[in-house]
Amino acid sequence: MSDATGNTTGNEKVEDSANRLPEPDRISGNSAAYLPEPSVRDASAHAPPPTPQPGKFSGDTPATDRRGHIARFTANPNVKELPPDFETRDGDWQTIRDDDPFTRLYLDPDQPELITPERTKLQYDLLNAFWMTKMRLLNQGAGRESIIAKYGGREQSERVIRDYPRRLREAWELLKDTPRIQATLRQRDDERREKALVVIGQSMDDMIADHAFVIAESRRLFVKGREAGLRDDEIADFIAATLREGSFVPAGTQQGATLAERLQSCDWYRPGHAPPTRAGVMPIKIGQHRAHSVNELIDACDAEPEEAQDYLFVGDIAAWLASTLGETGLARSARDSIKYNSQRRNALELFVRSMCREQGLPAEPDLMLPATLDFGVVPIGAERKLELKLQSANSRRGWGTCTLIPTLPGLTVTRGFSITNNTIELSLTTLDAQPGMYGTDLLIQVDGGKSRTVPVRFQIANATLRIVPDSIDLGTVDFGRMYETTLVVDTVEGDATLTASYSPENLGEALTVAGDELGKQCTANVRLATGHLRAGTSGQGLVRIVTNVGAADVPVRYSVSLNKTHAIRWATGAAMAGAIGMGLARRLIAGSNSELAGWIRGLTTSGPVFITGFELGLCILVIAFVISKRAKMKLKRK
């Protein structure tokens, strides 16, 4: 077995005889004799994660990792309040949405010895107080909108927030005493194991479809199982059961103290399916492919890239090239590729390119590009997209960056492409563009390969602004009334999408304009309120309309008059109100002052005729005042 650098470790030194497959007669018989019964727990099984110390994160978990935050908080025995950054916008308060009850209570299930009923109650109280505070703020209306925006999830819903206390209590009910804590831990462990076994089960089915399960596949399956959260003994029990069910037998002598070690110490085949060697060369198996030479290894890596990159990074390919083919230079290239661990697929491609150069094969992608990328004729305000899928005329794949030279307003391109996502998308938005022909070049820079350019073309169609009506004459309008008319803004061609703004000029505050700011047809309401204008006032100005197609001015005219019918009604009403007021005042004065009472009674000695004449006179005075005011306004207007 090789380490990550391709060197052979001391305990797993490979002998020449071990590298040879057994003869077919050695793998006959019942496979059950070669498979030990699954152990309860191998010595090599992964131990539980170390208990974090207070104030420190578990293992190498970065401080930004939420699991690390929970682990640190759980390990602190002196918890009195939630962390200071718990309620930031992207803070750990989001644990309330998790399905796992431990996570909802901000507890780390990987530290079961620290999870006691007292601790679960303490954290329930802290979290419940936190959410009850949010409920009170919602009920009081203080900062309600900001609370919903922050805690309301994608739905931005108050209902979502009000459901959080219920979810919190459900979690505590599952962890409120020791039996429930242990039962929930067991259930969680069973669910973890079941989900992980489904993942590696699918992989193993693919691996044994060719009736073989080789060492490299076994190692890869153990890696995948650990990534899925399984212990080595759980993985080993699953593999042993699957091999036994498929009647697999070992091609050699098993070695190792644990079941996991013994399973990975040799290849396994169904009886009669052991592959023959080719000229004494033991092949390397990658997926469903077996390679006996460098050329076949290239084909296998191209056909099974996911499996090939796994074998590359565990060092199996480097070890096979060096020990079986004696290709020490290519083995060194395989080991050098491991430094690109963050870009495993790219690292595999670089290694395959080195093998291609060694064999005199094309080592760079040969991109097949169109002669031009043409959006065609695009109306103003439209949005268009073009996709370019990068295909290579050979088996090589590439990755790189994309740039528009020169850049054009409204035209953008994806910044780069990769082996797994070879689509380049160009987006065109013409909302603020002017009519005309446009052109640029798309520069495609392939890492480790030749740069290529593709012309990009598009035409923005002409558009002529149209406003209906082109002028507004409201004529003579009555004082105290509201008048409204409509402006329709569009283009003669009818395809452009407009952005519009409206501003009255020299028309005062009485005239306002409001309307659509975006659309193929924008409608604006012109509204005149004469309640604050004097009768006889006239207005003349314009409404300026500015769009992305052009600007135009719409003249506006109006004059304000006093309606005669309204004036008479107001005058009559005022006279009646005045007469009634005077009458009431006279009676009140007479009743409150004895001296004036005689005078008032004296005035009334002439009888009702005098009183009626007095009140009628007051009415005539009021009406005369209104009529004279009206006459003065008419003279002023003339």
C-alpha positions as CSV (number, residue, x, y, z in Angstrom):
1,M,0.0,0.0,0.0
2,S,1.3,3.5,-0.9
3,D,1.0,6.7,1.0
4,A,-0.1,10.0,-0.4
5,T,3.4,10.6,-1.9
6,G,3.5,7.3,-3.6
7,N,6.1,5.8,-1.2
8,T,5.6,2.3,0.2
9,T,5.0,2.1,3.9
10,G,7.0,-0.4,6.1
11,N,4.1,-2.5,7.3
12,E,2.6,-2.9,3.8
13,K,5.6,-3.6,1.7
14,V,4.5,-5.1,-1.6
15,E,6.4,-8.3,-2.6
16,D,6.7,-9.3,-6.3
17,S,4.7,-12.4,-5.6
18,A,1.9,-10.4,-4.0
19,N,1.6,-8.3,-7.2
20,R,0.7,-11.4,-9.3
21,L,-2.8,-12.7,-9.6
22,P,-3.4,-16.3,-8.5
23,E,-4.0,-19.0,-11.1
24,P,-7.7,-19.7,-11.7
25,D,-7.7,-23.0,-9.7
26,R,-6.7,-21.0,-6.6
27,I,-9.9,-19.1,-6.5
28,S,-12.3,-22.1,-6.7
29,G,-14.4,-23.3,-3.8
30,N,-16.7,-21.7,-1.3
31,S,-15.9,-18.0,-0.7
32,A,-17.4,-18.2,2.8
33,A,-14.2,-20.0,4.0
34,Y,-12.2,-17.0,3.2
35,L,-14.4,-14.3,4.7
36,P,-14.2,-14.0,8.5
37,E,-17.4,-13.2,10.4
38,P,-18.0,-9.5,11.0
39,S,-16.5,-8.4,14.3
40,V,-18.3,-6.4,16.9
41,R,-15.7,-3.7,16.7
42,D,-12.3,-3.9,15.1
43,A,-9.3,-2.4,16.9
44,S,-8.8,-0.1,13.9
45,A,-12.3,1.3,14.0
46,H,-12.4,5.1,14.2
47,A,-12.6,6.3,17.7
48,P,-15.2,8.9,18.6
49,P,-14.0,12.5,18.0
50,P,-11.9,13.9,20.8
51,T,-13.9,15.9,23.4
52,P,-13.2,19.6,22.7
53,Q,-11.7,21.6,25.5
54,P,-13.7,24.7,26.7
55,G,-13.0,27.7,24.6
56,K,-11.6,25.6,21.7
57,F,-13.1,24.1,18.6
58,S,-13.1,20.3,18.0
59,G,-10.2,19.2,15.9
60,D,-9.3,21.6,13.1
61,T,-12.8,22.9,12.6
62,P,-12.5,26.6,11.5
63,A,-14.2,29.2,13.7
64,T,-16.7,30.1,10.9
65,D,-18.0,26.5,10.9
66,R,-21.4,26.3,12.7
67,R,-20.6,22.8,13.9
68,G,-17.5,24.1,15.5
69,H,-19.4,26.8,17.3
70,I,-21.8,24.2,18.7
71,A,-19.0,22.0,19.8
72,R,-17.3,24.8,21.6
73,F,-20.5,25.9,23.3
74,T,-21.3,22.4,24.4
75,A,-17.8,21.9,25.8
76,N,-18.1,25.0,28.0
77,P,-19.4,23.9,31.4
78,N,-20.0,27.5,32.6
79,V,-22.6,28.6,30.0
80,K,-24.8,31.5,31.2
81,E,-25.8,33.1,28.0
82,L,-25.8,32.6,24.2
83,P,-22.7,33.7,22.2
84,P,-22.6,37.4,21.3
85,D,-22.8,36.8,17.6
86,F,-25.7,34.2,17.9
87,E,-28.3,36.6,16.4
88,T,-26.4,38.2,13.6
89,R,-28.1,37.9,10.2
90,D,-26.1,34.7,9.3
91,G,-25.7,33.7,12.9
92,D,-26.3,30.4,14.7
93,W,-29.9,31.2,15.5
94,Q,-30.6,29.4,12.2
95,T,-30.1,26.1,14.1
96,I,-33.8,26.3,15.0
97,R,-34.6,25.3,11.4
98,D,-32.5,22.0,11.7
99,D,-34.3,18.7,11.8
100,D,-31.8,17.3,14.4
101,P,-33.1,18.0,18.0
102,F,-29.5,18.3,19.3
103,T,-28.7,21.0,16.8
104,R,-32.0,22.9,17.6
105,L,-30.9,23.0,21.2
106,Y,-27.4,24.1,20.2
107,L,-25.8,20.8,21.5
108,D,-23.1,18.7,19.9
109,P,-24.2,15.0,19.7
110,D,-20.6,14.0,19.2
111,Q,-20.1,14.9,22.9
112,P,-22.8,12.7,24.5
113,E,-21.1,12.6,27.9
114,L,-21.7,16.3,28.2
115,I,-25.4,16.2,27.3
116,T,-27.4,15.8,30.5
117,P,-31.0,16.7,31.4
118,E,-29.7,19.7,33.4
119,R,-27.8,21.0,30.4
120,T,-30.6,20.5,27.9
121,K,-33.0,22.4,30.3
122,L,-30.4,25.2,30.6
123,Q,-30.0,25.6,26.9
124,Y,-33.8,25.3,26.3
125,D,-34.3,28.2,28.7
126,L,-31.7,30.4,27.0
127,L,-33.0,29.7,23.5
128,N,-36.7,30.0,24.6
129,A,-35.9,33.4,26.2
130,F,-34.3,34.5,23.0
131,W,-37.3,33.6,20.9
132,M,-39.8,34.9,23.4
133,T,-38.1,38.3,23.1
134,K,-38.7,38.2,19.4
135,M,-42.3,37.3,19.9
136,R,-42.9,40.3,22.2
137,L,-41.4,42.6,19.7
138,L,-43.6,41.2,17.0
139,N,-46.7,41.7,19.2
140,Q,-45.7,45.3,20.1
141,G,-44.9,46.2,16.5
142,A,-41.4,47.5,17.4
143,G,-39.1,46.8,14.5
144,R,-41.6,44.2,13.3
145,E,-40.6,44.5,9.6
146,S,-36.9,44.1,10.4
147,I,-37.5,41.1,12.5
148,I,-39.6,39.4,9.8
149,A,-36.9,40.3,7.2
150,K,-34.1,38.8,9.4
151,Y,-35.8,35.7,10.9
152,G,-38.7,35.0,8.5
153,G,-36.8,32.7,6.1
154,R,-37.3,32.7,2.4
155,E,-41.0,33.2,2.8
156,Q,-40.4,36.4,4.8
157,S,-43.3,35.2,7.0
158,E,-44.3,36.1,10.5
159,R,-45.9,32.7,10.8
160,V,-42.4,31.0,10.3
161,I,-41.0,33.0,13.3
162,R,-44.0,32.2,15.5
163,D,-43.4,28.5,14.9
164,Y,-39.8,28.6,16.3
165,P,-40.8,28.2,20.0
166,R,-42.8,25.1,19.1
167,R,-39.9,23.6,17.3
168,L,-37.6,24.4,20.2
169,R,-40.0,22.8,22.7
170,E,-40.3,19.6,20.5
171,A,-36.5,19.3,20.6
172,W,-36.4,19.6,24.4
173,E,-39.2,17.1,24.8
174,L,-37.0,14.6,23.1
175,L,-34.0,15.4,25.3
176,K,-35.5,16.3,28.7
177,D,-34.3,13.2,30.6
178,T,-31.5,10.6,30.3
179,P,-33.6,7.8,28.7
180,R,-34.9,10.1,26.0
181,I,-31.4,11.5,25.4
182,Q,-30.0,8.0,24.9
183,A,-32.9,6.9,22.7
184,T,-32.5,9.9,20.5
185,L,-28.8,9.3,20.2
186,R,-29.4,5.7,19.2
187,Q,-32.0,6.8,16.6
188,R,-29.7,9.4,15.2
189,D,-26.9,6.9,15.0
190,D,-29.1,4.4,13.2
191,E,-30.2,7.0,10.7
192,R,-26.6,8.1,10.1
193,R,-25.6,4.5,9.4
194,E,-28.5,3.8,7.1
195,K,-28.0,6.9,5.0
196,A,-24.3,6.3,4.7
197,L,-24.7,2.6,3.8
198,V,-27.0,3.6,1.0
199,V,-24.3,5.8,-0.4
200,I,-21.5,3.3,-0.3
201,G,-23.9,0.5,-1.4
202,Q,-24.5,2.2,-4.7
203,S,-20.8,2.6,-5.2
204,M,-20.0,-1.0,-4.4
205,D,-22.7,-2.2,-6.8
206,D,-20.9,-0.4,-9.6
207,M,-17.5,-1.7,-8.5
208,I,-18.5,-5.4,-8.4
209,A,-20.6,-5.3,-11.6
210,D,-17.6,-6.8,-13.5
211,H,-17.3,-9.6,-10.9
212,A,-14.2,-8.1,-9.4
213,F,-13.4,-6.1,-6.3
214,V,-9.8,-5.0,-6.3
215,I,-7.6,-3.4,-3.7
216,A,-7.9,0.1,-5.2
217,E,-11.7,-0.2,-5.1
218,S,-11.7,-1.4,-1.6
219,R,-9.5,1.5,-0.5
220,R,-11.7,4.0,-2.3
221,L,-14.8,2.6,-0.7
222,F,-13.3,3.0,2.8
223,V,-12.6,6.6,2.0
224,K,-16.1,7.2,0.7
225,G,-17.6,5.5,3.8
226,R,-15.5,7.7,6.2
227,E,-16.7,10.8,4.3
228,A,-20.3,9.6,4.7
229,G,-19.8,9.3,8.5
230,L,-19.1,5.5,8.9
231,R,-16.5,3.9,11.1
232,D,-14.1,1.5,9.6
233,D,-15.7,-1.5,11.3
234,E,-19.1,-0.6,9.9
235,I,-17.6,-0.3,6.4
236,A,-15.8,-3.6,6.8
237,D,-18.9,-5.4,8.0
238,F,-20.9,-4.1,5.0
239,I,-18.2,-5.0,2.5
240,A,-17.7,-8.5,3.9
241,A,-21.5,-9.2,3.9
242,T,-21.7,-8.0,0.2
243,L,-18.8,-10.1,-0.9
244,R,-20.2,-13.1,0.9
245,E,-23.6,-12.6,-0.8
246,G,-21.9,-12.4,-4.2
247,S,-19.8,-15.5,-3.6
248,F,-16.5,-13.5,-4.0
249,V,-13.2,-15.2,-3.1
250,P,-9.8,-13.6,-2.3
251,A,-7.1,-13.8,-5.0
252,G,-4.3,-14.3,-2.5
253,T,-3.6,-14.6,1.2
254,Q,-5.4,-12.1,3.4
255,Q,-3.2,-10.1,5.8
256,G,-3.9,-7.8,8.7
257,A,-5.1,-7.9,12.3
258,T,-8.6,-6.4,11.6
259,L,-11.3,-7.2,9.1
260,A,-10.8,-3.8,7.4
261,E,-7.1,-4.5,6.9
262,R,-7.8,-8.1,5.6
263,L,-10.4,-6.9,3.1
264,Q,-7.9,-4.3,1.6
265,S,-5.0,-6.7,1.5
266,C,-6.0,-8.5,-1.7
267,D,-8.3,-8.5,-4.8
268,W,-11.6,-10.4,-4.7
269,Y,-13.3,-12.1,-7.7
270,R,-16.3,-14.3,-8.4
271,P,-15.1,-17.8,-9.3
272,G,-14.0,-18.0,-12.9
273,H,-13.7,-14.3,-13.4
274,A,-10.1,-13.6,-12.5
275,P,-8.5,-11.7,-15.4
276,P,-5.5,-13.2,-17.3
277,T,-2.3,-11.2,-17.2
278,R,-1.0,-9.7,-20.4
279,A,2.7,-10.4,-21.0
280,G,3.3,-10.7,-17.3
281,V,1.8,-7.2,-16.6
282,M,-0.7,-7.0,-13.8
283,P,-3.4,-4.5,-14.9
284,I,-4.7,-1.6,-12.9
285,K,-8.5,-1.5,-12.6
286,I,-10.2,1.9,-12.9
287,G,-14.0,1.6,-12.8
288,Q,-15.0,-1.0,-15.4
289,H,-11.6,-0.6,-17.3
290,R,-8.4,-2.5,-16.9
291,A,-5.2,-0.8,-18.1
292,H,-2.0,-2.8,-19.0
293,S,-0.1,0.1,-20.6
294,V,0.1,3.9,-20.5
295,N,-2.1,4.3,-23.5
296,E,-4.8,2.1,-21.9
297,L,-4.4,4.1,-18.7
298,I,-5.1,7.3,-20.6
299,D,-8.3,5.7,-22.0
300,A,-9.3,4.5,-18.6
301,C,-8.8,8.0,-17.0
302,D,-10.8,9.6,-19.8
303,A,-13.6,7.1,-19.5
304,E,-13.8,7.0,-15.7
305,P,-12.6,10.4,-14.4
306,E,-14.3,10.2,-11.0
307,E,-12.7,6.9,-10.1
308,A,-9.4,7.8,-11.7
309,Q,-8.9,10.9,-9.7
310,D,-9.6,9.0,-6.5
311,Y,-6.9,6.4,-7.4
312,L,-4.5,9.3,-8.4
313,F,-4.8,11.0,-5.1
314,V,-4.4,7.9,-2.9
315,G,-1.2,7.1,-4.8
316,D,-2.3,3.8,-6.6
317,I,-1.6,5.1,-10.1
318,A,1.8,6.4,-9.2
319,A,2.7,3.1,-7.5
320,W,1.4,1.0,-10.5
321,L,3.4,3.1,-13.0
322,A,6.6,2.8,-11.0
323,S,6.4,-0.8,-9.8
324,T,4.6,-2.5,-12.7
325,L,5.6,-0.5,-15.8
326,G,8.8,1.1,-14.5
327,E,7.6,4.5,-15.7
328,T,9.3,6.5,-12.9
329,G,8.9,9.9,-14.7
330,L,5.2,9.5,-15.1
331,A,4.9,8.2,-11.6
332,R,6.6,11.4,-10.5
333,S,4.1,13.4,-12.5
334,A,1.3,11.5,-10.8
335,R,2.7,12.4,-7.4
336,D,3.2,16.0,-8.3
337,S,-0.5,16.3,-9.3
338,I,-1.5,15.7,-5.7
339,K,-0.6,19.3,-4.9
340,Y,-3.8,20.4,-6.8
341,N,-5.9,18.7,-4.1
342,S,-8.5,21.5,-4.2
343,Q,-9.0,21.0,-8.0
344,R,-8.9,17.2,-8.3
345,R,-10.5,17.0,-11.8
346,N,-8.0,19.6,-13.1
347,A,-5.1,17.7,-11.5
348,L,-6.2,14.5,-13.3
349,E,-6.4,16.3,-16.6
350,L,-2.9,17.7,-16.1
351,F,-1.5,14.3,-15.4
352,V,-3.2,12.7,-18.4
353,R,-1.8,15.5,-20.6
354,S,1.7,14.6,-19.3
355,M,1.0,10.9,-20.3
356,C,-0.2,12.1,-23.8
357,R,3.0,14.1,-24.4
358,E,5.0,11.1,-23.4
359,Q,3.1,9.0,-25.9
360,G,3.2,11.6,-28.7
361,L,-0.6,12.2,-28.5
362,P,-2.4,15.5,-28.6
363,A,-2.0,17.0,-25.1
364,E,-4.2,20.1,-25.4
365,P,-7.9,20.6,-26.0
366,D,-8.8,21.4,-29.6
367,L,-11.8,23.7,-29.2
368,M,-14.5,23.6,-31.9
369,L,-15.9,27.2,-32.0
370,P,-18.5,28.8,-34.2
371,A,-17.5,31.5,-36.7
372,T,-19.5,34.1,-34.8
373,L,-22.0,34.6,-32.0
374,D,-24.9,36.7,-33.3
375,F,-27.8,37.9,-31.1
376,G,-29.5,39.3,-34.3
377,V,-31.7,42.3,-34.2
378,V,-32.7,43.2,-30.6
379,P,-35.3,45.9,-29.6
380,I,-34.5,48.5,-27.0
381,G,-35.1,47.2,-23.5
382,A,-34.9,43.5,-24.4
383,E,-32.9,40.8,-22.7
384,R,-31.3,38.0,-24.6
385,K,-28.9,35.1,-23.7
386,L,-26.6,33.0,-25.8
387,E,-25.0,29.8,-24.7
388,L,-21.7,28.4,-26.1
389,K,-20.9,24.8,-25.1
390,L,-17.1,24.3,-25.5
391,Q,-16.5,21.0,-27.3
392,S,-13.0,19.6,-28.0
393,A,-12.2,17.7,-31.2
394,N,-10.0,15.3,-29.1
395,S,-10.3,13.7,-25.7
396,R,-8.6,16.5,-23.9
397,R,-10.6,18.8,-21.7
398,G,-9.9,22.4,-20.6
399,W,-10.8,25.1,-18.2
400,G,-10.1,28.8,-18.2
401,T,-11.5,32.4,-18.3
402,C,-13.6,34.5,-20.7
403,T,-13.3,38.2,-21.5
404,L,-15.0,40.6,-23.8
405,I,-12.5,42.8,-25.7
406,P,-13.6,45.6,-25.8
407,T,-16.4,45.6,-23.2
408,L,-19.9,46.9,-24.3
409,P,-22.6,48.4,-22.1
410,G,-25.2,45.8,-21.3
411,L,-23.2,42.8,-22.5
412,T,-21.8,40.4,-20.0
413,V,-20.2,36.9,-20.1
414,T,-19.5,34.3,-17.4
415,R,-16.1,34.7,-16.0
416,G,-14.9,31.2,-16.7
417,F,-15.6,27.6,-17.5
418,S,-14.4,24.3,-16.2
419,I,-14.1,20.7,-17.2
420,T,-17.4,19.8,-15.5
421,N,-19.2,23.0,-16.6
422,N,-18.1,23.8,-20.1
423,T,-20.9,26.3,-20.9
424,I,-20.2,29.9,-21.5
425,E,-23.3,32.2,-21.2
426,L,-23.5,35.7,-22.7
427,S,-26.2,38.0,-21.5
428,L,-27.4,41.1,-23.3
429,T,-29.6,43.9,-21.8
430,T,-30.4,46.8,-24.1
431,L,-32.5,48.9,-21.7
432,D,-30.1,51.8,-21.9
433,A,-28.5,51.2,-25.3
434,Q,-28.8,53.3,-28.4
435,P,-29.9,51.9,-31.8
436,G,-27.1,50.7,-34.0
437,M,-24.7,47.9,-34.9
438,Y,-22.4,46.6,-32.2
439,G,-19.5,44.2,-32.2
440,T,-16.8,42.8,-29.9
441,D,-14.6,39.7,-29.5
442,L,-15.0,37.0,-26.9
443,L,-11.5,35.9,-25.7
444,I,-11.4,32.3,-24.4
445,Q,-8.2,31.7,-22.5
446,V,-7.6,28.0,-21.9
447,D,-5.2,27.2,-19.0
448,G,-2.3,25.3,-20.4
449,G,-3.6,25.7,-23.9
450,K,-4.1,28.1,-26.8
451,S,-6.3,31.2,-26.5
452,R,-9.1,31.6,-29.0
453,T,-11.4,34.4,-30.0
454,V,-15.0,34.4,-31.3
455,P,-16.7,37.6,-32.8
456,V,-19.9,38.7,-31.0
457,R,-22.4,40.8,-33.0
458,F,-25.8,42.3,-32.4
459,Q,-28.0,45.1,-33.7
460,I,-30.3,47.3,-31.6
461,A,-33.4,48.3,-33.6
462,N,-34.5,51.8,-34.1
463,A,-37.5,53.2,-32.1
464,T,-39.5,56.3,-32.5
465,L,-41.1,57.8,-29.4
466,R,-44.9,58.4,-29.5
467,I,-47.0,60.3,-26.9
468,V,-50.8,60.5,-27.1
469,P,-52.1,63.1,-26.8
470,D,-49.2,65.4,-27.7
471,S,-50.8,68.4,-25.9
472,I,-53.3,68.9,-23.0
473,D,-55.8,71.8,-23.0
474,L,-58.1,71.5,-20.0
475,G,-59.9,74.8,-20.9
476,T,-61.8,76.6,-18.2
477,V,-62.2,74.5,-15.1
478,D,-64.3,75.2,-12.0
479,F,-62.7,76.2,-8.7
480,G,-62.5,73.5,-6.1
481,R,-62.7,70.6,-8.4
482,M,-60.3,67.7,-9.4
483,Y,-59.5,67.1,-13.1
484,E,-57.6,64.2,-14.5
485,T,-56.5,63.1,-18.0
486,T,-54.2,60.3,-19.3
487,L,-51.0,60.3,-21.3
488,V,-49.9,57.2,-23.2
489,V,-46.2,56.8,-23.9
490,D,-45.0,54.1,-26.4
491,T,-43.0,53.7,-29.6
492,V,-44.3,53.6,-33.2
493,E,-42.7,50.2,-33.7
494,G,-44.2,48.8,-30.5
495,D,-41.3,46.5,-29.6
496,A,-39.1,48.7,-27.4
497,T,-39.3,48.5,-23.6
498,L,-39.3,52.0,-22.2
499,T,-38.1,53.6,-19.0
500,A,-39.9,56.9,-18.4
501,S,-39.9,59.8,-15.9
502,Y,-42.3,62.7,-15.8
503,S,-41.8,66.3,-14.5
504,P,-44.2,69.2,-14.7
505,E,-42.5,72.5,-15.5
506,N,-44.0,76.0,-14.7
507,L,-47.3,74.5,-13.7
508,G,-47.1,74.9,-9.9
509,E,-48.1,72.4,-7.2
510,A,-51.7,72.1,-8.4
511,L,-50.7,69.9,-11.3
512,T,-49.1,66.5,-10.6
513,V,-48.0,63.7,-13.0
514,A,-47.5,60.0,-11.9
515,G,-47.3,56.9,-14.1
516,D,-45.6,53.8,-15.2
517,E,-41.8,53.9,-15.2
518,L,-41.1,50.7,-17.2
519,G,-43.0,48.9,-19.9
520,K,-43.7,48.6,-23.6
521,Q,-46.5,51.2,-23.0
522,C,-46.2,53.6,-20.1
523,T,-49.4,55.3,-18.9
524,A,-49.3,58.5,-16.9
525,N,-52.1,60.3,-15.0
526,V,-52.1,64.1,-15.2
527,R,-54.1,65.5,-12.3
528,L,-55.1,69.1,-11.6
529,A,-56.5,70.1,-8.2
530,T,-58.0,73.6,-8.2
531,G,-58.9,73.7,-4.5
532,H,-55.9,75.9,-3.7
533,L,-56.1,78.2,-6.7
534,R,-57.9,81.5,-6.9
535,A,-60.7,81.9,-9.3
536,G,-59.4,83.6,-12.5
537,T,-56.0,81.9,-12.3
538,S,-54.6,80.5,-15.5
539,G,-51.8,78.1,-16.0
540,Q,-49.5,77.4,-19.0
541,G,-46.5,75.1,-18.9
542,L,-45.4,71.6,-20.0
543,V,-44.9,68.1,-18.8
544,R,-41.4,66.9,-19.7
545,I,-41.2,63.1,-20.4
546,V,-37.7,61.5,-20.5
547,T,-37.3,58.0,-21.8
548,N,-34.5,55.7,-22.9
549,V,-35.6,56.3,-26.5
550,G,-35.8,60.0,-26.3
551,A,-37.5,63.0,-24.6
552,A,-40.5,65.1,-25.4
553,D,-42.5,68.0,-24.0
554,V,-46.3,68.0,-23.7
555,P,-47.8,71.5,-23.5
556,V,-50.5,71.9,-20.8
557,R,-53.0,74.9,-20.5
558,Y,-55.9,75.6,-18.1
559,S,-57.8,78.4,-16.4
560,V,-59.9,78.5,-13.2
561,S,-63.4,80.1,-12.9
562,L,-66.0,80.4,-10.1
563,N,-69.2,78.5,-10.8
564,K,-72.3,80.8,-10.5
565,T,-74.5,78.1,-9.1
566,H,-71.9,77.3,-6.5
567,A,-71.6,81.0,-5.6
568,I,-75.3,81.5,-5.1
569,R,-75.6,78.3,-3.0
570,W,-72.7,79.4,-0.8
571,A,-74.1,83.0,-0.4
572,T,-77.5,81.7,0.5
573,G,-76.1,79.3,3.0
574,A,-73.9,82.0,4.5
575,A,-76.8,84.4,4.8
576,M,-79.0,81.9,6.5
577,A,-76.3,80.9,8.9
578,G,-75.6,84.5,9.7
579,A,-79.3,85.3,10.4
580,I,-79.7,82.3,12.6
581,G,-76.5,83.3,14.4
582,M,-77.6,86.9,15.0
583,G,-81.0,85.7,16.3
584,L,-79.4,83.3,18.7
585,A,-77.0,86.0,19.9
586,R,-79.8,88.5,20.5
587,R,-81.7,86.0,22.6
588,L,-78.6,85.0,24.6
589,I,-77.7,88.6,25.3
590,A,-81.2,89.4,26.4
591,G,-81.3,86.5,28.8
592,S,-77.9,87.2,30.4
593,N,-78.1,91.0,30.9
594,S,-81.1,92.7,32.4
595,E,-80.2,96.2,31.2
596,L,-79.8,95.0,27.6
597,A,-82.9,92.9,27.9
598,G,-85.1,96.1,28.0
599,W,-83.4,97.5,25.0
600,I,-83.9,94.2,23.1
601,R,-87.5,94.1,24.2
602,G,-87.9,97.7,23.1
603,L,-86.7,96.8,19.7
604,T,-89.3,94.1,19.5
605,T,-92.3,96.3,20.5
606,S,-93.0,96.9,16.8
607,G,-93.7,93.2,16.6
608,P,-92.6,90.3,14.4
609,V,-92.5,92.5,11.3
610,F,-89.5,94.4,12.7
611,I,-87.6,91.2,13.7
612,T,-88.1,89.7,10.3
613,G,-87.0,92.8,8.6
614,F,-83.9,92.9,10.8
615,E,-82.9,89.3,9.8
616,L,-83.7,89.8,6.2
617,G,-81.5,92.9,6.1
618,L,-78.6,90.9,7.3
619,C,-79.1,88.3,4.6
620,I,-79.2,91.0,1.9
621,L,-76.0,92.5,3.2
622,V,-74.2,89.1,3.0
623,I,-75.6,88.4,-0.6
624,A,-74.6,91.9,-1.7
625,F,-71.0,91.3,-0.4
626,V,-70.7,88.0,-2.3
627,I,-72.1,89.5,-5.6
628,S,-69.8,92.5,-5.4
629,K,-66.8,90.2,-4.8
630,R,-67.8,88.1,-7.9
631,A,-68.1,91.2,-10.0
632,K,-64.6,92.4,-9.0
633,M,-63.1,89.0,-10.0
634,K,-64.8,89.2,-13.4
635,L,-63.4,92.6,-14.0
636,K,-59.9,91.5,-13.0
637,R,-60.1,88.5,-15.4
638,K,-61.1,90.7,-18.3
